[in-house]
Amino acid sequence: MATGTLTNIYVFGGSNKSKLRIVWWCAVGFTLCIMLGTITVPIPLLFGLLLLIVTVVAYYIFSALEIPGASSTFFIVTFALPINMPVAPAEALMRGTMVFAGGMLTMLVLWIMLKFQKKSGEVSAVEKEYQLLIQLFHDYTNEAQYKTTTKQLVDQFKSTDKQLITSSGAGKKQSNTLHRLYLLHNNAEGIFAEILELKTKQVQVLPDILLEMMEYVEQSVLQNHTSEDQVQWKEKVELSLDFQRLEKQIYRTDEILHSPEGQVQYEVHLRKPLYGKQLFYNLTLDSLVFMNTMRYCVIMAIAIFIALMFDFDKAYWVPLTTHTILIGTNTIHSMERAVARTIGTFAGVITLSIILAFHPPMLVSIFILSISAMFTEALVGANYALAMIFITTQVITLNGLASGKLSILIALPRMLDVVMGVVIAVIGLLILGRKNASQTLPIAISEVVRYEGSFFYYLFSKNAYLEHQAPRFDEMKMNIKLSNMYGMYNNAHGELFTDTQKVSQYYPVMFALEEISFMLSRAQHNGHPHTIDDVEMGQYLIAFEEMALHFEKGIPMTFGTGLPSLPQYVHIRSALLNVQQYTRLQK
């Protein structure tokens, strides 16, 4: 049952519903793992094959859906736990029931905590957007700080969007709040888009009255998300034509806060989470998630084969060690985790060996398990080496309690297992993870450029697809390509023997492309964008393709392409010109 409660480790940030959902599916996964492990443990070959499948599938799902946390770590622990227990395939159902009960206990405790929390994750996310917008207003004249806040806002918009989408489908009372939050989120994106437009038009200073209005609506959002006890803005405002669209967008916030529930429900169009589609879109050879999963699969297969072939005492500890190193964010980070795991495990084994030398009773052992779990939660994100001391203590104690043989004899062999797992992971990373990301990053950028070119044509061509009720352009695929691009960039920075200065030159291009993506999404959701004629469209499409060829084939961009003005969303043109300029400056 204690194994089932490990599902709490997967409760990270996100919407309330997504937290409950992840605990439910982890409980189901743990239940299947303990049952399959119990049934197959007498057959090493089948046991190893299923362990590999469970590990790789869980790793891919967590990576593709961008779920933070321990990845497939505790799926490995749960599947391999029967190694420490009496061989009894007939007890598979009973063990599975106990693990599932532990998962449901975690879910019950989490549900109670969420019910009594003052503010949901979705509310906090929307409030954070408006706080950052206030900061952007203050930073408008400070170019360096403006760029930093802009990046923070774009990241926050993506995070909030994900939280709101994963919250859809809740009960009626929660749905009313969710609808209003979704409109406030869309409106925050609209305010941001208008600021980008003003910056593109080289407007130097924002009027003080706009800042006052923004501070007013931000406080309104922070105080409450209903129309009760809210005082509406009464002051008359007269602004020049340049600022009227931004003024209207700010007024829109006040309108959303005071609209009746029926009006809010009529206006909102919630999107549903499409997990299957997201998993499917990552099954391509140019996907970083898929590439990392294939590398992970090969190295883990070797670790499992060696552990079973050479009959290690507790064979699962070798692939578990290899796994915890491979889930590092990049090669250098994985190497750091290898050192930290070795030091932490040795320290943990020595500490636990000293404790076990005194032959503690069962209640003391359970207390040690609880304390270790508490310190693991507190330290795993801050200091991995220190956390490994408590992780080692926790896992060995859990295995000892499960087998009924909690003694120093089960602790000491762990050091050899860890060293073997570390060696396999490090050699695998040196062979398979040297310069893959830095070599494929330009191709990932070219994929984003081409997709945005298609999106641009869909929105602004004379065909007017949106007006003719055509199916919406697939934004999820674009978001996956952007995520893939940034993942490649981060991995490239963490590769061994990579020219990080050269890699860093791509960042301004990537951020400009992300801004273009944001504006294209705004254009699609607002509907009826102003179209341009075929000649002007041709110039834009040539510009997109020239940039894509530059990154894909390394063809220099000596001159660039002049771009006609856009009647709407002028920041798209500005960002494209910036990309052209950055590519010409690249060496």
N, C-alpha and C positions, 0 to 999 in steps of 0.2 A: 504493500500500500504506500510505503514511503517513496518508492520509485515513481508512482503516479503523481505524487505531489511535486516532482521535479518539473512538471509543466509550468510552474510559476516562474521558472527562469526565462521563459519565452515571453513574459509580459513586459513589453517595452512601451515606448511612446506610440501614439496612434489613437484612433477613436475608441470609445467604450465598447462598441459592438465588435470592432476588430480584435480587441484584447480578449473578449469572451470567445470569439471565433477561433483564435489561435490556440487558446487553452483546450477547447473542445477537440480540435483536430489533432493536437499533440497527444491528448488523452487517448483518442482512437488509435493514433499511430503507435504509441507506447504499448497499448494493449495488444495490437497485432504483432509487434516486435517480440514481446515476452512470450507470446503463444508460439510464434514461428521458431524462436530460439529454443524453447522447451522441446518442441517436436523434433527439430533437426540436430540438436546437439550430439546425439549418438552417431551421426553421419557427418564426419568432418568436411568432406568435399561439398556436400549440399549446404551445410551450415556456412561455410566460407563464401559460397556463391550467393546465397541469400543475404548474408551480411553485406557483401559488396553492393548488391542491388538496392537494399534498403538505404545504405549510406549514400550512394550516388544519387538516387531519386530524391531523397530528402535534401541533399546539398543543392541539387538543381532547383528544386521548388523554392527553397529559402533564398537562393541567389536571384532567380528570375523574378520573384515577387518582391524582391528588395525588403525582406523581413529581417530586421536587425536581431542580433542575439547569437546564440550558441550554435546555429546551423544544425547539422545532424549529430552533434556531439552526444547528446543524451539518447538519441535513437540507437547509437552504437552501444552505449552503456546498457540500455534496456535489453537489446537483442542478445548481448553477450552475457547478461547476468546469469542465465541458467548454467554457464560453465562453473560457477561457484556454488551451484545448488545440486542436490541429488538428482541423478538422471531419472526423470519420471515423466515421459511424454503424456501419460494419462492425466497429469495435473495441469496441462496447458490451459484448459478452460478456467480452472480455479485461480491460477496465477494471473491470467488475463483479467478476470473479474476483480481481483484485489487491486491490480494496477489501475484499472478503469475507475474503481471507487476512489482511489487516491486522486486521480485527475478531476473527478467530480467534486471532491472536497475542495480542491484548489479553485474550481470554478465557482463554487458556492461562496467561498471567502472573498474572491475577487468581486463577485456580483454585489455582495454586501458592502464592500469598500466603495464600489462605484456609486451605489445608491446614496451613500452618506458623504460623498465628496462634494465640496462647495461648487466646483466648476468643472465641466467636462473638458476633455482634450480638444473637442471641436470649438467650443467657445473660446478657450485660451488661444487657439490658433488664429481665429478671426481677429481677436483683440490684438494679438501680436502684429498682424498686418497693419492695423490702423496706427499702432504705436510707431512702427517703422515708417509709415507715410508721414507722420509728424516729423520724424527725424529727417526724412528726405526733404521736406519743406525747409527745415532749418539749414540743411547742408547744400541747398540749391546753388549757392554762390561759391561754395568751396569744392573745386573740381575733384580733388583727390578723395575727399570724404564722400562726395556725391556718388562716385563710382563704387565705393565700398558699400554704401547703403543700398544702392541699386542692386548689387549682386545679392545682398542679404534679402531684399524684398523678393527678387525672382525665386530664390530658394524657398522662401517662406510661402509664396504663392503655390509652388509645386507641392510642398508639404501639406498645406491646408486643403488643397484640391483633393489630394489622396485621402486625407482624413474624412472629408465630407462625402466622398464617393463611397468609402467603406462603411459609412454610417447609414446609408440609405436602406430603406425597408424596415425602419424601427416602428414602434407603436405610434398611435395617433398623436398623443401628447408630445412625444419626442419629435415626431415628424413636423409638427407646427414650428417648433423651435429650429429644427434642422432646415426647413424651407427658408426661414428668415436669415439664418446664418449663411445659407448658400447665396441668397441675393446680396447680402452684405459683402461676401467674398468677391462675387462678380463685380460689384460696384467698386471695391478697393482696387481691383485690377483696372477698372475703367479710369479711376483717378490717376493711377500710376501711368497708364497709357497717355493721358492728357499731359502729364508732366513731361514725359519723353518727347511728345510733340512740341511742347513749348521750348524745350532745350534744343531740339533740332532746328527750330526757327530762330535760334540765337536770342531768345528773350533773356535778358540779363538778370532781372530781379522780379520776384513775385510780390504782388501787392500785399501789404500787411493784413488787409481785411480777409484775404483768402486764408492766411495762416490762422487768424482768429476763428474763421468758420470751421477750419479743419480741426482745430483744438476743441471746438464745441462738439462736433460730431464724434470725435474720438472719445470724449468724456461721456457722451450719450451711449456709445457702444459699450464702454467699460462699465457703466452703471447698471444697465439693464438691456435686455433684448426684446422688450415688449413696449407697447405704447402707454402703459400705465405709469403715472407719475412722471411723465417726461414733459419738459417745457420746450416748445418749438422755437426755432430761430425766428425772431420778429424784426430784426434790424434790416432796413432797406439798403440794398447794395447796388451800386452803379459802377460797372467795370467796362473797359474797352472791349472791342470785339475779340481781341486775341485771347482773353481770359474767360469768355462767356461759356465756352464748352466745359472748362474745368469747374466753373461756378455751378453749372447745371449738374455736373456729376457729384459735387459735394452736397448740393441740395437733395440729390437722389438718396443719399444716405439717411438724411432726416426723414424723407418720405417712407423709406423702407421700415424704419424704426416705428413709425406711427401708423402704418397701414394695417387695416383689420386682417385677421387670419385668412378670411376668404379671398381677399385680394392677393395676399402673398402666395397662397396655394395656386391661384390662377396664373400668376406670372412665372412661377418657378418651373424649371424643367430639370429634374434631378437625373444624374447619370448613375447607372448601376455599375458595380465592380465587375470587370470581365476577366476573371483570373485565368480561365482556360485560354482565352485569346492571347493574354500576356505570356503564358507558358509556351504557346505555339509559336508566337512571333520570335521567341529567342532560340528556336531550334534551327538556326542557320549557321553556316561556317564563318560568317563575318560577325557573329555575335560574341562579345567578350564573355558573357555568361556561359555560352556553349563551349567556347574554347577552354575556359577555366575548368569546366566540368569534365571535359575529355582528359585534360592533364590530371585532374584530381582522380579520375577513374583509373588511369594507368598506374599512378603512384600507389593508390590505395590497394589495387589488385596485387601489386608486388608485395606490399606490406602484409596483406592477409595471407598470401601464398607462403611467404617466408615464415610467418608466425605459426601456421598450421604444419608446414613441411618439417620444420625443425622442432616441433612439439614443445613449444614454450609452455611453461607451467600454467600461466593464464594468458592464452594466446591473444585475446582481444586487446590487451594493453598495448601491444606493438602498433596495430592499426589505429587505435585511439590516439596514441601519441603522434603518429604521422598526421592524422586528421587535424588535430589541434594546431599543428604548425602550418598546414596548408590553408587554413581559413584566415591567415593573415591578409591584410589589405593589398599587399604587394610583396615582391620577392625579399626586399630588405627587411620589411616588417616581419615576414615569416622567419627569416634568419634570426631576428631579434627574439621572436617567440621561441625558437629552438633553444637558444641559450637560456632564456628565462625558464623554460619548462624543465630543462636539465637541472639547473640550480634549484628551482623551487621544488621539484620532485625529490631530489636528494635530501633537501632540508625537511620536507614533509615526512619522508620515510624515517629519517633519523628521529624527528620529533615524536612520531607515532610509535616507533620502536621503544623509545624511552617510556612512553605512557603504558604500552602493552606489557612491558617488563614487570609492571606492578600487578598484572592480571586484574584489571578493573571489572567490576560486576556489570551486568546487562544494563542497568539504569544509567550508570556512568558512561557506558559506551554510547547509549542513545543521546545522552547530553552532549558528548563530544561530537557526535554526528550533527546535532542541531547547531552547536556553536560554530562548527566548520562551515556549515551551509550559510550561516549568517555572515561570517567574515568573507566567504566567497562572493556573496552578493555585493558586499560593501567595497571589495577591493578589485574585483575582476576587471573593471573598466579603468581603474587608476594605475594599478601596478600589477602586471601579470605575473612577474616572478614571485612576489609576495603572496598573491592570490593562489598560486600553484601549491604553496605549502598547505593551504586549507583545502584546496580541491583534492589533493592527494590524500589528505587525512579523511576527507568526506567519502571519497569513492572507495578507499580500502576498507574503511569502517563499515560502509554499506554492504560491500561484498562479504566481509567477514560475518556480519550479522545474518546475511542471507544464507551463508553456508553453515553457520553455527560453529565456525572455526576461527574466531577472532584471536589471532596470536601473532607474535613477531615473525613467525615462519611465512605468513602470507604478505608481509610488508617488504622484506628484504629483496625478494626476486624482482620487485617492481623496478629497481634501479637498472638492471640489465635490460628489461623490456623497454624502458624509456630510452636508453642509449641506442638500442637497435632501431626504435621508431624514429628517433631524431636523425640517425645516419641515413635511413631510407629517404626521409623527407628532404633532407639537405641535398643529397646526391640527385634526387629527382628534380628538384628546383634548379640545380646548377645545369642539368642537361636540358630540361624542357622549359625553363622559365627565364632564360637569359635576356633576350631582347625582342620577344614577340610583340609586346605592346608598342614599343617605340617604332617598330617597323610598320605596324598596321594602323597607327594613329592617323596618318594622312589619308588613308583609304576610308577610315571611319568618318573623317571630316568631309570627304567628298560625297559620301552617302547622304550626310545631312544636307549638304548644299543642293544636291540633285532633288531630294525629296521636298525641300522647301521651294525649289523652282516649280515643281509640279503643283504644290499647294498654292503658290502665287498665281499660276495660270488658272487653276480652278476658281479662285476668288475674283480675279480682276479681268479675266478675258471677256470679250463681247458675248460669249456663249451664256454668260450670267447663270451659271449652274444653280446657285442658291435660289434665284428668283423662280426657276422652273422646278423647284422642289426635288432637285437631284439628291441622291444619298450624300450625306456629309463626308467630307474628307477625313481619312482615318488619322486622328490626332494621336491615338495610342501608339501607332507605329512610329510616328515622328518622335514621341517622347522616349520610346525605346532606343531609337537611333541616337538621340541626344544623350541619354544615359550611358549608352555604349561608348560614345565619344569621350565623355568625361571619365568613364571607367578606364578607358585606354590611356588617357592622359595621366591619371593618378597612378596607374600601374607602371607606365613608362618612367615616371619620376622615381619609382621605387625599384627599378631594375638595376642589376649589377652592370657596371661598365657602360652605362648610358650617358650621353652628353646631355645633362639636365638643362644646360643653358639653351641648347637648341630646342629641346622639348618645350621649354617655357615660352618660346617665341610663338607657339600656337595658341596660347591662352587668350590674347585679345581677339583673335579670329573666332575662337569658340564662343566667347561671351557675346560677340556681335551676332553670331548665328543664333544663340539662345534668345537674344532680344528680338530678332526677326521672327523666330518661332512664336514667341509670346504675342507679337502684334498680329501675326497671321491667325492665331487662335482667336484673338479678340475680334478680328474682322469676320470670322466665320460665325461666332456666337452672336454678334450684333446684327448680322444679316444685311442684305442689300448694300454691299460696298460699291462705291463708284468704280465703273469699269474703264478700261483704256482701250484705244484702238489697236489694230493688229500690228502696225508699225512700231508703236511704243512697246507693245508686249514683246515683239521680236527682240528689241534691244535688251529688255530685262532677261529674257530667256537665254540670250547669247551670254550675258554677264554671268548668269548662274552656271552655265555649262563651262565657260572659260575658267571660272574659279574651281569647279569640280575637277577639270582636267589638270589644273595646276597641282592640286593635292594628290590626285590619283596617279598621274604620270610624271610629275615633276617638271611640267612645261612652264617656263618662266612667263610671268605676266608683266611685260615691259611697259605697256601703255594703259591697259584697262579700257573699259567701255564707258562712254558718257551715258548717263541715264536721264531720261525725261522725268519731269516732276510728276508725282502722284497727286491726284486731287484730294486724296484722303489717306490717312496713315503715312504721313510723310517721313516718319522715323524709319520705316522699312527702307526707303531709298537711302537715307543717311547711313544706316547700318551697313547696307550693301557697299556703298562707297568706302566706308571704313574698312570692310573686309578686303576690297581691292587694294586699298592703300597698304594694309598690313602685309598682304601677300607680295606686293612689289618690294617691300622693305626686307622680306625674309631672304636670308643668305642660302 
